[in-house]
């Protein structure tokens, strides 16, 4: 059974590559393109895993992680 994954990545090519691979492995992938959107989605949904890029233009990944903790 696949996992529900939140992918927070601002680079479209990288996000597409990761999402495709994870989906092919049977996982459900929801994407956010910046830290602020990622934080909103993470607190609004229930995810088994969050893949979080560290460098974001709106809210950096470390700040998102601190807010989620």
N, C-alpha and C positions, 0 to 999 in steps of 0.2 A: 504494500500500500504506500502510495506517495505521500510526501509531506507538503504542508502549506508553507511556502517560502516567500518572504518579502525581500526583494532585490532593490537596494538603493544605490543607483549608479547614474551619474550624469552623462557619461560618455555613451552615446546611443549604440555605437558599434560593439563595445564591450558588453553592454546590457543585453543586446540582442543575442550575442554569442553565448553568454551565460544562460539566459532564459531558454534558448533553444536546447542546449544540452541538458538542462535540468528538466525541461518538459519531456524530452525524449526518454528520460529515465523514469518518467511517471509522476513527477512532482507537479504541483499546482504553483505557478509563479505569479505574484503580483509585483508590479514595478512602480518605483517612485524615482523621479529624475533629480531630486535635490533633498537635502537633509530635512528641511522644514516639512515637505510633503511626506517624507519617510517617517518622521516622528509622528505626524498626524495619523498615517495609516497604521503604524505600529501600535499606537494606543487605541485605535478604533477597531482593530481586528485581532484575531488570535492566530499567531504564527508559531510553527514549530522551529523555524530558523529564520534569522535575519542576516542577510549578506549586506554589509555596510561598507561603502567606499569611504575612505578617510577624508578626502579632499572634495568639498562641495562648495559651490558659489554662494548659497544662501545660508546654510547652517552646516558646519563641518561635522564629520562623522563622530569625532570624540565628544562633541557637545550633545549630539543625538544619543550616544551611548550613556552619557552621564544622566541625561533627562529620563531615559528608560529605566535606569537602575533605581 
